[in-house]
Each structure stands twice: as C-alpha cells, then as structure tokens.
Amino acid sequence: MPVYEGPTVDEAIMHGLRSLGLSKADAVIEILSVGKKGFLGVGRKNAQVSIEPTVAEEVAEAVEEVVETIVEADNAVKDEIPVAIEAASQKSTASELTELEDNEALTELALYLTNITREMGVPALVKVKHENNGLIVMDLETDKQGMLIGKHGKILNALQYLAQVFIHRAAKNKLSVIVNVGNYREKRQEVLTRLAKRTAEKVKETGRPVFLEPMPAFERKMIHSVLGQDDYIKTHSEGDEPYRYLVVEPAKKYF
C-alpha cells in the first residue's frame, strides 16, 4: 500500500496524487496519521496517507492491456478515426428505413456497417450470427482488427452505438445486436466479470459507491447479472447514451 507524507494531511494527499498522476475523484485516500507539529521543531512528525487508484482506474488499465494485444498488431490506431466514423456514418445512412422484418433489417444493418468501414478505410466483411440467448452478433472480419477496435475499445463501441440506433429505427421488432471484431468481446467479457467482482469487494471494504467507465447497454447488463445475486451490493445506471455508466454501491440495509 503506497504511503505518502507531508507537513499536513492536505499536502501529503497532494504529494501522493501528483506522484500517481491521479485526481481525488480517481483515488481512494486513507489518512494514516495527521502528524504532529512538535515544539520548536522537536518531535515534529509528518502526516501520512495511503492512496490507491479506484477500481475503475485499475480496470481501465486492465482493459487497455487486453485491447493492446490486438491493437498493437496493426502498429497504428489513429485518434482521428472517431471523426472518420461520424463522417462515414453520415455518408452511409440510407433513406429512412422503418418497420422492416428481422432478416431484412439485419441485411440493411450489415450493408450499413460495410459502408461505414469502407469509408473509414478499413473495409470489413460483415457476418451475422444468431446466438442461443437471442443476441445477434455482427462479426466484422478485417485484416486490421485494431483499427476497428481502438484504444479502450473506443472505435468498436462507437460502431456498436451506431448499429443500435440503426436497428432500433429500422426493425419492426426489438432486436438485440452486438458488434464484434475478432475475439475482443469474449476477452472483454472476461475483464468485465473480474471488474464486477473487484468492484463489489472495493464497495464492501470502503462502504462507498464506485462509478464505472461508460459502456454499452449489454456490457452494463453483464455486470448487473454478475452482481445480481450479491445481497450486499446494488447497481444502477446513470447518464445518457452513449456515455451511460454503471454505479455500484452498498445496499443500505447492510451498511
């Protein structure tokens, strides 16, 4: 557990936050000693605090490691690609499509994603898979997987959001669609399961809520599901899409 010192508690905290490159919002701070002023400098002791990144910060690093194994293979993930996605989606938007049957709506979505990836300069073959749980997976096959995933999955989540908006507008029935590249979603699921368990432990230890990074609806549901059986924890979502995030907090009756 890292310990930081300073003449006062506030100075010890500032020293620790600067050393770790964190803000107070991203840190769990514990005051170990308020220190002593002493008399004429004799017996003076510095204040001591311990500072650790929050679970959300730690897991963001873990997610980055998972993604980088795929992304680094391409040697370049351009920061301007999110802008390219927006421009590409505008070019690729077809005339208003509504009340389509399931297969027709999915075909139109596959064409939509194909056009977007082509406009981005990362053409992908879109394959549609129906899972047993009712989910529909749009697999994007490309030689440049990292370019469609992006750091922290930013690009893939942007594509996910566009796909959700498109299918909700075009399909007559409510369809649950997931956009995937390679085995990223499978790796992400493993990370989210660890995230859920680590977050729950942190909330129980501190008695304080933890605010997780924004994530797509199906990822939030995944964490809801993992923590749903824990009587000491409750979860809810806040914010607006695509920046909606999950809050994990203690169940008041136990704290």
C-alpha positions as CSV (number, residue, x, y, z in Angstrom):
1,M,0.0,0.0,0.0
2,P,1.7,3.3,-1.1
3,V,2.2,5.8,1.8
4,Y,2.8,9.5,1.2
5,E,4.0,12.1,3.7
6,G,3.7,15.9,4.1
7,P,3.7,18.6,6.7
8,T,-0.1,18.5,6.7
9,V,-2.7,15.9,5.6
10,D,-3.6,18.1,2.6
11,E,0.0,18.4,1.5
12,A,0.5,14.7,1.9
13,I,-2.5,14.0,-0.3
14,M,-1.4,16.5,-3.0
15,H,2.1,14.9,-3.0
16,G,0.6,11.4,-3.4
17,L,-1.9,12.4,-6.2
18,R,0.9,14.2,-8.1
19,S,3.2,11.1,-7.8
20,L,0.4,8.8,-9.1
21,G,-0.9,11.2,-11.7
22,L,-4.4,11.0,-10.3
23,S,-7.2,13.3,-9.3
24,K,-9.1,12.9,-6.0
25,A,-12.1,11.5,-8.0
26,D,-9.9,8.7,-9.2
27,A,-8.3,7.7,-5.9
28,V,-9.2,6.0,-2.6
29,I,-7.5,8.0,0.2
30,E,-6.9,6.8,3.7
31,I,-5.5,9.1,6.4
32,L,-2.9,7.1,8.5
33,S,-1.6,9.9,10.7
34,V,-2.4,13.6,11.0
35,G,1.2,14.2,12.1
36,K,2.5,16.4,15.0
37,K,3.6,20.0,15.0
38,G,6.1,19.4,17.8
39,F,7.6,22.2,19.9
40,L,10.2,24.4,18.3
41,G,10.7,21.7,15.7
42,V,11.3,19.0,18.3
43,G,9.1,15.9,18.0
44,R,7.6,17.0,14.7
45,K,6.1,14.2,12.6
46,N,4.7,14.4,9.0
47,A,1.2,13.5,8.2
48,Q,0.8,10.1,6.4
49,V,-1.8,9.0,3.9
50,S,-2.2,5.9,1.7
51,I,-3.5,6.5,-1.8
52,E,-4.7,3.8,-4.3
53,P,-6.4,4.1,-7.7
54,T,-10.1,3.4,-7.6
55,V,-11.3,0.1,-9.1
56,A,-12.5,1.8,-12.2
57,E,-9.0,3.3,-12.8
58,E,-7.3,-0.1,-12.2
59,V,-9.7,-1.9,-14.5
60,A,-9.3,0.7,-17.2
61,E,-5.6,-0.3,-17.2
62,A,-6.5,-4.0,-17.4
63,V,-8.8,-3.4,-20.3
64,E,-6.1,-1.5,-22.1
65,E,-3.7,-4.4,-21.7
66,V,-6.3,-6.8,-23.2
67,V,-7.0,-4.5,-26.1
68,E,-3.4,-3.7,-26.8
69,T,-2.6,-7.3,-27.6
70,I,-4.9,-6.9,-30.6
71,V,-4.4,-3.3,-31.4
72,E,-0.6,-3.3,-31.4
73,A,-0.6,-5.9,-34.2
74,D,-1.7,-3.0,-36.5
75,N,1.0,-0.7,-35.2
76,A,-1.3,2.3,-35.6
77,V,-4.7,3.3,-34.2
78,K,-5.4,6.8,-35.3
79,D,-7.0,9.3,-33.0
80,E,-8.9,10.8,-35.9
81,I,-10.8,7.6,-36.6
82,P,-13.8,8.6,-34.3
83,V,-14.2,11.7,-36.6
84,A,-14.0,9.4,-39.6
85,I,-16.7,7.2,-38.1
86,E,-19.1,10.2,-37.8
87,A,-18.4,11.3,-41.3
88,A,-18.7,7.8,-42.7
89,S,-21.9,7.1,-40.9
90,Q,-23.4,10.3,-42.4
91,K,-22.4,9.2,-45.9
92,S,-23.6,5.7,-45.4
93,T,-27.0,6.5,-43.9
94,A,-29.6,5.1,-46.2
95,S,-33.1,6.6,-46.8
96,E,-35.4,6.3,-43.9
97,L,-36.0,2.6,-43.2
98,T,-38.7,1.6,-40.8
99,E,-40.9,-1.4,-39.9
100,L,-38.6,-3.9,-41.6
101,E,-38.9,-7.6,-40.8
102,D,-36.0,-9.1,-38.8
103,N,-33.9,-10.6,-41.7
104,E,-34.4,-7.5,-43.9
105,A,-33.4,-5.1,-41.1
106,L,-30.3,-7.2,-40.3
107,T,-29.3,-7.2,-44.0
108,E,-29.7,-3.4,-44.1
109,L,-27.6,-3.1,-41.0
110,A,-24.8,-5.4,-42.5
111,L,-24.7,-3.1,-45.5
112,Y,-24.7,0.0,-43.3
113,L,-21.7,-1.3,-41.3
114,T,-19.9,-2.5,-44.5
115,N,-20.2,1.0,-46.0
116,I,-19.0,2.7,-42.8
117,T,-15.9,0.5,-42.6
118,R,-15.2,1.1,-46.2
119,E,-15.5,4.9,-45.8
120,M,-13.1,4.6,-42.8
121,G,-10.5,3.0,-45.0
122,V,-10.8,-0.3,-43.0
123,P,-13.1,-2.4,-45.2
124,A,-14.6,-5.4,-43.3
125,L,-16.8,-8.3,-44.2
126,V,-19.9,-8.4,-42.0
127,K,-21.1,-11.8,-40.9
128,V,-24.4,-12.2,-39.0
129,K,-24.6,-14.9,-36.2
130,H,-27.7,-15.7,-34.1
131,E,-26.8,-16.8,-30.5
132,N,-28.9,-19.1,-28.4
133,N,-29.7,-16.4,-26.0
134,G,-31.4,-14.3,-28.7
135,L,-28.5,-11.9,-29.3
136,I,-27.5,-11.2,-32.8
137,V,-23.7,-10.8,-33.4
138,M,-22.4,-8.7,-36.3
139,D,-18.9,-10.0,-36.8
140,L,-16.6,-7.6,-38.6
141,E,-13.8,-9.6,-40.4
142,T,-10.8,-7.5,-41.4
143,D,-7.0,-7.7,-41.6
144,K,-6.8,-4.6,-39.4
145,Q,-8.7,-5.6,-36.3
146,G,-7.0,-2.9,-34.1
147,M,-8.2,-0.1,-36.4
148,L,-11.9,-1.2,-35.7
149,I,-11.4,-1.7,-32.0
150,G,-9.4,1.3,-30.9
151,K,-7.8,2.0,-27.6
152,H,-10.1,1.1,-24.8
153,G,-12.5,-0.3,-27.4
154,K,-13.5,3.3,-28.3
155,I,-13.9,2.7,-32.0
156,L,-15.8,-0.6,-31.6
157,N,-18.2,1.0,-29.0
158,A,-18.9,3.8,-31.4
159,L,-19.8,1.3,-34.1
160,Q,-21.9,-0.5,-31.5
161,Y,-23.8,2.6,-30.8
162,L,-24.5,3.4,-34.5
163,A,-25.7,-0.2,-35.0
164,Q,-28.1,0.0,-32.1
165,V,-29.5,3.3,-33.3
166,F,-29.9,1.9,-36.8
167,I,-31.6,-1.3,-35.9
168,H,-34.0,0.3,-33.4
169,R,-35.1,2.7,-36.1
170,A,-35.3,0.2,-39.0
171,A,-36.6,-3.0,-37.4
172,K,-40.3,-3.7,-36.7
173,N,-39.4,-5.9,-33.7
174,K,-36.9,-5.2,-30.9
175,L,-33.6,-6.8,-31.7
176,S,-30.5,-7.0,-29.6
177,V,-27.4,-6.6,-31.7
178,I,-23.7,-6.8,-30.7
179,V,-20.9,-5.7,-33.0
180,N,-17.7,-7.7,-32.6
181,V,-14.2,-7.8,-34.1
182,G,-12.1,-10.9,-33.7
183,N,-12.4,-12.2,-30.1
184,Y,-12.5,-8.8,-28.5
185,R,-16.0,-9.2,-26.9
186,E,-15.0,-12.5,-25.4
187,K,-11.9,-11.0,-23.8
188,R,-13.9,-8.0,-22.7
189,Q,-16.5,-10.3,-21.0
190,E,-13.7,-11.9,-19.0
191,V,-12.5,-8.5,-18.0
192,L,-16.0,-7.3,-17.1
193,T,-16.5,-10.3,-14.9
194,R,-13.3,-9.6,-13.0
195,L,-14.3,-5.9,-12.9
196,A,-17.7,-6.7,-11.3
197,K,-16.1,-8.9,-8.6
198,R,-13.3,-6.5,-7.8
199,T,-15.7,-3.6,-7.7
200,A,-18.0,-5.4,-5.3
201,E,-15.1,-6.1,-2.9
202,K,-14.0,-2.5,-3.0
203,V,-17.5,-1.2,-2.3
204,K,-17.8,-3.6,0.7
205,E,-14.4,-2.6,2.0
206,T,-15.0,1.2,1.8
207,G,-18.8,1.4,2.1
208,R,-18.6,3.9,-0.8
209,P,-20.1,3.7,-4.3
210,V,-17.8,3.2,-7.4
211,F,-18.6,4.8,-10.7
212,L,-17.5,2.7,-13.7
213,E,-16.5,3.9,-17.1
214,P,-19.2,4.4,-19.8
215,M,-20.1,1.2,-21.6
216,P,-22.7,-0.2,-23.9
217,A,-26.0,-1.4,-22.5
218,F,-25.2,-5.1,-23.0
219,E,-22.0,-4.7,-21.0
220,R,-23.8,-3.0,-18.2
221,K,-26.3,-5.8,-18.1
222,M,-23.4,-8.3,-17.9
223,I,-22.2,-6.6,-14.7
224,H,-25.7,-6.3,-13.4
225,S,-26.0,-10.1,-13.9
226,V,-22.8,-10.9,-12.2
227,L,-23.6,-8.8,-9.1
228,G,-27.3,-9.5,-9.1
229,Q,-27.0,-12.3,-6.5
230,D,-24.9,-10.3,-4.0
231,D,-27.3,-9.0,-1.3
232,Y,-24.7,-6.5,-0.1
233,I,-24.4,-4.7,-3.4
234,K,-26.9,-2.9,-5.7
235,T,-26.3,-1.4,-9.1
236,H,-27.9,1.1,-11.3
237,S,-27.1,3.1,-14.5
238,E,-26.8,6.9,-14.9
239,G,-26.2,9.3,-17.7
240,D,-27.3,9.3,-21.4
241,E,-26.2,7.0,-24.2
242,P,-23.5,6.6,-25.4
243,Y,-22.0,7.8,-22.2
244,R,-24.3,5.9,-19.8
245,Y,-22.3,4.3,-17.0
246,L,-22.9,1.9,-14.1
247,V,-22.9,2.8,-10.4
248,V,-22.1,0.0,-7.9
249,E,-23.0,0.9,-4.3
250,P,-23.6,-0.7,-0.9
251,A,-27.1,-2.0,-0.1
252,K,-28.1,0.4,2.7
253,K,-29.7,-2.2,4.9
254,Y,-26.3,-3.8,5.4
255,F,-24.3,-0.6,6.0
